[in-house]
Amino acid sequence: MLSPRALILRAPGTNCDHETAFAFERAGAIARRVHVAALAAKPALLEEYQIFCIPGGFSYGDDIASGRILALQLRTFLSDALERFRDRGGLILGICNGFQVLLQTTLLLHEPTTGPLGTLAANRSGRFIDRWVQLVVRPSQCVFLEGLSRLELPVAHAEGRFRTRSPAALAGLEASGQLVLRYGTNAAGVSSNPNGSEADVAGVCDQTGRVLGLMPHPERFLDALQHPALAGTAEARDRNGVGLALFTNAVKAVS
Amino acid sequence: MLWEVDVWLKDRDDDHAARSFASAAESIDPADWSAVRTARGWLIEGELSRDDIARLAEGVLIDPVSQTYAIRSMDDRQESPFPDLTTVVHVLPKPGVTDPAAETARQAFGLLGMSPEAVRSVSTVWLPGIDADRAERLAWRTLASDAIHEVVVGQLQLDSIAGGRSWSFTQESISLEGLDEEALAQLSRDRCLALTPVELQAIRDHFRSLGRDPWEIELETIAQTWSEHCCHKTLTSGVDHTGPDGPVHYDNMLKETVFAATQTIRANLGPADWCVSVFRDNSGVVRFDGDHDICVKVETHNHPSAIEPYGGAATGLGGVIRDVLGTGRAAKPIANLDVFCVGPPDTPAADLPPGVIEPKRLLSGVVAGVRDYGNRMGIPTIAGAVAFEPGYLGNPLVFCGTVGIMPRHSAETEPQAGDLVVVAGGRTGRDGIHGATFSSIELSSDSETESGGSVQIGHAINEKTLCDFVLEAAKQRLFSAITDCGAGGLSSAVGEMAATLGAEVDLDQVPLKYDGLSATEVWISEAQERMVLAVPPDCWEQMAAIAADEQVEATAIGRFTGDGRLALRWDGHTAGELDCHFLHEGRPRSTLVGRWSAPPRESLRVHCSDEASDTPLSQPLLDLLALPDVASKEGIIRQYDHEVQGCSVLKPLTGRGEGPADGTVVRGVLGRNRGVVLGVGLRHRLGRVAPYQMAAGGIVEAIANVVAAGADPAQVALLDNFCWGDTRSEEGLGSLVEACRACQDVAVALSAPFVSGKDSLNNVFAWKDAAGEQRELSIPPTLLATALGQIEDINTVCSPAITAVGNRLYVVGLTRADLIGSQAELLGLTTGGDVPTVDTAMARKTFAAIHTATKAGLLRSCHDVSDGGLLTAVAEMAIAGGIGCRLALADVPTDVDVSTGLTGLPRDLVLATSESPTRFVCEVTGDNAAAFETLFADLPHACCGETCGIDPTVGQETITIFGCDGQRRAVVPLKTAARAWRSLECG
């Protein structure tokens, strides 16, 4: 059987494209990186792929707001092609900057009349933060998170505070089971919400369960020894990191 | 038509900029500023209607969930959106200063089919009604920097922001004839050339032989090429030196010390030599694995950072990244490091010399600069240090380093005659004119006004796309050589590449940010994010296509000729013509005089008593952990993305308890197990009293850091960064010679070659005090040593985090009464004593044994002993692991009893806080103890403690220290120790 194919989008300022492609390859996919200008020129390229991923970085510098310009490009040139891609069973994953982009398109939490239901605002601390967080997976139909309940991953962002348009919007998303990934607490009971997100939201999926956006970086935990407490210990030897599971779930789902 | 769009957050709680403004304002102008609000403003000029502007705002500038906006034309009155806030202040970048957000916005507007002529970003603050002077003062102190900003109180009233008229060619010749020494010195100062009268005489003689005066552009080219920054003229001069070992003469000091060490080591290694390209390219290159080499470079950006910390540090990092990108046929940057030396964070405002930025604001500015540039570049910032000393108040040091990886056999490159000269990346503006010569001139309290033009602002995404473009072109082998445009701009970059071949350059072809630059300005501008490539004509088409795909501007501006002349043209006119041989070899060389003698030593005295406490070392332990040099830099570290690229293994904060790593480790290549280990060493506190041991100690500390993490000591490459005060005095130069000698001795003894380096001299700050007296403040002689190590299998990395209860703690290495320059001395616990002195033979054996133990899996954790001695070393290991420990000082291998005759508590304090070099604390299981002891049989070592669970007398984990008499000298709960260690506010 042919390996599933994953298309990794890049734009000026994207900087997690290589390791994200590597993660999909470790999971058994054939991964290819493509520049947004090349994809905009030939949207039909998507037809050759089953997985589409927008990786982390600072697309176009994030100088105006994170993900703004890349989202504008997707809306302008690729809206129809991406909706078709999703509707024929394709999977879409946005990590960090990719999540920020997805929220500004019609693919994730979009309400045709009011526009996006949520956004990712500046961290409560007002600063960029790189740290490992505890995550809890809520039961859902999200294919990327199947079989996972708790995990640890690193975050690295300045704008990751999830907030919704209104309390009703939040309640609606909760009811529809789309707030799939939440910041949890550590062994001492301290919350690991790094940015002040509403309802500790770290990742959300669309109503189909085939589109996921998340702030943490699963591609940075493919090997156990990447965990800050495990590097240099015997138990890390030759063990996978739990981040790999998101990619293998995606590959399995489209195989 | 000129429009202003103001964008602000709907919810006041979201307005971080307002909160940070309010807290900064409160310390300057005590009042309640909590009501202030901020907006991001955009000035947009072009044939656009109000509806067009609304489309741009809604399509590009605002987030509909959290933000709202207002539009005004310059004819409209500006209404405050906040009824109680009636004073408005705007901070704008000065014309010509890089404005990345505006450039991005302009591109994005294009996607909506609109092309404004000009866009500018503005920061706006709304304040309660106050008078304009007060508002302006606040803005300058909190938001704006003289070097790059303008402040406007009240509504903006501008006619146009589109700027610049094109320059029409003129030629200025500068006569050096008939000028005496004083007049030549004056000319050099007036034109910011940093050339000495002797050098100007050599230039005069050269042009006299040509029968004409030099033109301005030629004089500038020579000044850039001959600057301290570009050719290290002090370090490479001849020196007659008299030091503790007697008189010595060097024809070329750097060549006969640091370079010579590398040559000796390479000769000793013979066929096993693993150096590839040293001291010739933009970074030093060494062998990595079967198909890759790695390279490394560390640069300083001290002067620009002193004036504009954010821009200075960002462009410092941007510059060193381009050094790596411009090595061989291009290397991919895989890790960054940063080291800052600043004044003590608690320096009272009254003690600051005029014109100096307070250390806290400076540090947060440089950290933000590295953060915003490094994170955007997608290069993990994995290593670093911050040192605090009053000598750095006027001249802070900002070191930025980058490690790169490249395919083997691509390190050696040369441009070929006939190749095109191609400039790629950002456009050229007036940024950074005179950076190379400015960095060679002393700072003064007027520097901010005199030299603002030399401050650059970075545009990281331009560099990121440039990097993507260069690496793709390298993969397709489309260029024969590459270098970065750094100090001296095109004049240095093209000048160096054409050093033997010669080149002709059409300066009018260089793409400009705005019109109006003269040929000289284009030639010496230090605008950021540019590289120069030598491209064979038949590769140019393919290369231009890649540039277009990557959205990078690449322009052919001339060609390498082969006639040995540098010909500069503007629109067909000859703008300048220089003989390459004179430019690169014509600098008159001088012989300087250096002298160094060690200051007299005081005998050791200990100021510590056991009257106040049953455990008299408890408080010193907490005080040491809270000292700025020792305390956690988490506030800085977590602002850097240290995990991007997915290769990070041993992180700067490690273990369950997030303690400090010694060396940090990344994989060289995704999916492979060979790792790169990075460490730094800095013993600046010894600089004024013992420059030789300052340098030697820094080097062994850097190596100890990487060896503790698992690197093989037989393959550690070193970098030197010399930062000195006045080297024009005999003593100043003498201390520099001593440091160079230490580099040579230690490198050869440890077989650790220097592969690249850099210097920054004359870091002296001059001002007139209130009484009108001329004052000077010099930095301590400072050598930053960087060690680039390698680890065969990242599964064997070793962290300082204690892993389990019930293991033994061994101390390796000899503890002496080495308290000069120590943290204990800084705390006032000791005075006098010995200078920490490196025993290179012992160091070599110790490093080898540690590495053998690591590879054999005998070490559960391992930590290098440095600032604060054994006391802080074991505390840091306990904090990192979240596990307690006990240490018995009676068992520590030492000669202190004999050398000092001290007993009791004073002896315990000396053992606990001595900073003798090349010592380690190792966690070893009982099962491995015998094997460990056999391995270290020839070296001072002893089991001095163990790792422990909850201490029943305290009810929690503790760090417990026993004195030589067996009494408990310190009992500190682990949580209390961790709190002290995390008490420094930084970043």
Interface residues (C-beta under 8 A of the other chain):
Chain A: P12 G13 T14 N15 C16 H18 E19 F22 A23 R26 H35 A37 A38 G56 G57 F58 Y60 G61 D62 D63 I64 A65 R68 I69 L72 Q73 T76 G115 P116 G118 T119 A121 A122 G126 R127 F128 I129 D130 R131 P154 A156 R163 T164 R165 H217 E219 R220 L222 L225 Q226 P228 A229 A231 G232 T233 A234 A236 R237 D238
Chain B: D14 H16 A17 R19 S20 G59 V60 L61 D63 P64 V65 S66 P100 A101 T104 A105 Q107 A108 L111 L112 R371 N375 R376 M377 G378 H459 A460 I461 K464 T465 D468 D549 E550 Q551 I637 R638 Q639 Y640 D641 H642 E643 V644 Q645 G646 C647 S648 V649 L650 K651 L653 T654 G655 R656 E658 V665 L670 G671 G710 I794 N795 T796 V797 C798 S799 A801 T803 G857 S861
